[in-house]
Amino acid sequence: MRRNWILLFCFLPFLAITAVAQEGDIPGSQDHPIISRYPGSVITGYHVSTYDEFTLPLGKSDGESLAKSQHLEGKVTWITYDAPAGRTVLEIYRNYEAALNKAGFQILFSCVDNEGCGSGNPILYAPNKDEDWEWSAGQRYVSAKAHTATGDVFLSLHIGQWSDLSRGPSLVLYVVELQPMQGDLVKVDAATLASDITTQGHSSVYGIYFDTGKAEVKPESADTLKEIAKLLQNQPDLKLLVVGHTDNVGTLAANMDLSKRRADAVVKALTATYGVPASRLLAQGAGPLAPVASNRTEDGRAKNRRVELVEQ
């Protein structure tokens, strides 16, 4: 089913979408296409990075740090709004909460006021420098996640009330769309694979792609598969274990099965498409048993999802 990513504010019936810049917004700014502003709000800060890092709050702020967080990398959109006077933090928050739930977002963390959210000035996103987590007149925070056809999307929203109650609340919105960096990342070539195997007996390969939870090799893996085939052609006596690795999301049994099926798929592609003799390859699955980074962060989990070539 196709999801409509314009989040409708549905908590109050008279609220409507404002999808374009309006009078009072800073020049060059606009709402993010997946979520509309609270009606009457004005954009006071705006920045978009095509690829950057963001610290997603998942716990209380204690001075300069967070009790729990998640490191994200991808396209980051940062928007700050001044909400209209006469609206409360709770009213605005409930509208966003309802919209997120309706659109299929999973709430990862939420907090209320200084007791629940903490205080201090944590740095979440470098272009925004530090963020104020001390709102004596009231604040709420929510971090949420949704799965899309093009990757995971994270949303983080901070709402605080100025001590001057005649002003409307202030909103800080971050939308992080996980995606690989543009351009060629790390080239996999036969010479590098050969060097790794000669010096350490194995080589980690990150250029073979699968959809989440799937074991079908994606077409964009072709360049990497060609280099593996070239390696085997250059070294006719070399035999390899093709070992699939996963992160630790899900059950151990499911990840062990998935890693073996992915290894089988790589062997099948190398033999059927690139003419590598099946006798020179053996598929195995290690699941999450041999991580190379912590599974507590998105970056670490990405490093653990890999295929390794091991000399037999």
N, C-alpha and C positions, 0 to 999 in steps of 0.2 A: 504494500500500500504506500502510495506517495504521501509524504508528510508535508503539510503546509507549514513552512518555517516562519511565517510572520506570526508572532505570538500575539494573540488577541487578549486584550485586557477584558476579562469577562466577569470580574467580581462585582462591578457596578455597571448597570445596563447602559448608562449614557456615555461611557468611555469609548473613544474611537481611536483608530490607528492614525498616527502621523508619521509617514514613512519618508518624508523629505525634510530638508532644512526649512526652518521657519524664521520669521523676523526675530532678531535678537540673538540668534546663534552666531558663534564666532565664524569668520569666513573659512570656507572650505570644509566645514564639518557637516555630518549627516548621521542619522540613526544607522545602527547596524541593520542589515537586511533581515536578520532572523528575529529581531525583537523591536517593538515600537516603544517610544518614550511614554511616560506618564503624561497625559494631556495637560498642556499648559506649561510644561517644563521647557527650559532653554538650555542649549549646549554652551557650557563655559570652558570646557577643555576637551581636546580631541587629538589623538595620535594613533596612527596605524603602522605597525611593523610587519613586513611581509614574512619575516622569520626572526623570532626573538624568543627569549625565555621569560617565564612567568612563574611566580610562587603562588600556588593555589592554597588559600587558607582552609585548613581542615580542623583547626583547633584554636584555642584561646591565645591571644597575644599577651606576651609577658615582657614588657619593655620593648626591646628591639627584635625579638624573635617570636616565633609561633610554636605552640606546644606540638602541633602536628601540621604538616603541609605536604604538597605534592609538586614536584618540579615538572613544568610543562614546556614544550618547545613547539613552535608553529607560528601561524599568523595571529598576531595579537592586536586587538582593537580596544582602545581605552577611550571612554567618553565620560565626562562629568556633566551633570545637569544641576540646575537650580530649579527645584519644584515650586509650584505656585504657593503663595501664602495661604494659610487657612487649611492646608492638608497636613495630616499627621504622618509620622513615620510608619505607624501601624497600618494606616489606610493604604499607603503606597506599597508597603511590603506585601500586604495581603493580595493586592492586585497582581504583583509580579509572581507571587507564590502560586496563585491560581493559574496564571498564564503558563508558567513552567510545568505544572502538573498536567495541564491540558495538552501541552505539546510533547509530553513523554519524557521530560527531563527527570533524572533521579537526583533528589536532594542529598548531597554528600555531607553538608555541614550547615548549621544555622546557629545563630546566637542572638541574645537580647541584652542590650545595655552593657555598661562597663563590667558588671559582675559576671556576665556570661561571655562577653566578647574580649574583655581584658582592656589593656591600655597600651600606651607607647606609640611608636612610629615605625612599624615594620616596613621594609622595602619589598614590595611585591613585584614591581615592574620598573626597571631602571629609568625609562623616560619620565615616569611620574615621580621619581625619587621616593621619598618616604610618604607614608599615608597616615593620616591622623586617626587613631583609634581611641581618642579621649573625647567623648561627647556627653557632657554632664546632663544635657537636656534629653538624651535618649538616642539610641542607635540600634540598628539591626544589620545582620550580615547573613548572606546565603551564598553557598557554592553548590553548583549543580552540574550534571553531566548528561549528555545525550549521544546515542549512537546514530550516525548517518551513513549513507551509502559511500560518502567520500572520506569518512574518518570520524573520530570522536570530536565533539564540541563541548567545551567547558565554559560555564558562565559564572561570574563572580560579581556580586552586587553588594555595595555598602551604602546604607542610608543613615544619615545623621541629622539631628536637629540642632540648629544654632541656638546659643543661649539667648539671642535676641528672638523671642518668640513671634515677632511680627514678620520674620523672614520664613519662607518655606524651607523644607528640608533640603539637604544637599545629597546628591546621588553620585556614586562612582561605580561605573560599569566596566567590566572587562569581559571580552569574548575571545576565547582562545580556540582556534581551529587547528587541531593536530595535523601536521603534514610534513613530508620530507623536505629538506632544503632544495631549492631550485638548483638546477645545474648538476653536473657530475659530482658525486660525492667522493667515494674512494673507488678508483678503477681496480677491478679484479683482472689480473692477467696471469697467463700460464707461468711466466717467470717468477712472479711473486709467490704463487701457490707452490711451485717447486722449491723455492728457497725456504718457505715456512716448513714444508714437510721434511726437507733435508736437515734443517737445524733443530726442529722441535717435534717432528713426527706427526704433526697435524697442522691444519690451517682452518681458521674460522672464516666462513663465507656469509656475507650479509646481502649479496645481490640476487638471492633467490626469494621470490615473493609469493605469499599465499594470502588469501582473504582470512579474516579472523575466524578461527575454528574450522577452517577448511584445509583440504590436502591436495587441491589442484594447483599445479604450478602455473603462475600467471605469465602471460606473454612477455612482460617486461623483464623476465628472467633470462631471456635468450642470450644476451651478451655474456653473462656469467657462465651459462651452460656451455657456450662455445669455447670459453677459455679452459674450462675443466676438461672438455673433450680434447683440446689442443695439448694440455698437460699430459694426458694419457697417450696421445699419439706420439709425443716427443719422448716418452719414457715407456716403451712397449713392455717392460717387465714389471711396471708398477701396478699394484693392486690396492684398492682403497676400500675402507669402510666409509659409508656415507651415513653420518649420524645426525638425526634430527634432535633439536633442543627447543624447549618451550620456556615461557615464564611460569610462575606458580599460580596463575589465576585459574580457578577451577579445581577439580579433584585430581589427585595424583593419577588415578587410573585413566581418567580421560586424557590427561596430558601425555602419559606414556603411550597411549594408543595413537593420539594425534601425531606425536613426534615420529613414531614408526611409519605411519601412513604417509607422512610428508617425505621421509627418507625413501620409501618405496616409490613415491611419485618422481623424485629426482632421478633415481636409478632408471625408472621407466623412460623418462625423457632423454636421458643420456644414451640409452640403448636403442630406443625406437627412432629418435630424431637425429642423433649424432653418430650412430653406428658404433658405439663403444660395446665391446663384447661383454655380455652379462657375467661371464666368469671372472671379470676383473673388478666387479663391484659387489658389495654386500651391504644391504640396508639394515640399520639398527636405529632404535629410538631410546634416547636418554631422558626424555621429558624434562622436568625441572631439576634433575639430580646433579647437574654440573654447572651451576650459574657462574658467570664471569663478572657479575655486578649484583648489587642489592635489588631485590624485587620490590622494595618499598617505594621506588620512584618509577615514573613512566619511562624515563631515560634508561634506567637499569633494566627494566623489563624488556625494552627494545633490544638492548645488547644481548640479553639471554635468549631471545628468539633468533636462532641461527641454524645453519647447517655446517657441520664440521667434516672435513676430509681427513681421515686417519689412515696412515700407512699400515697395511696388513703385515 
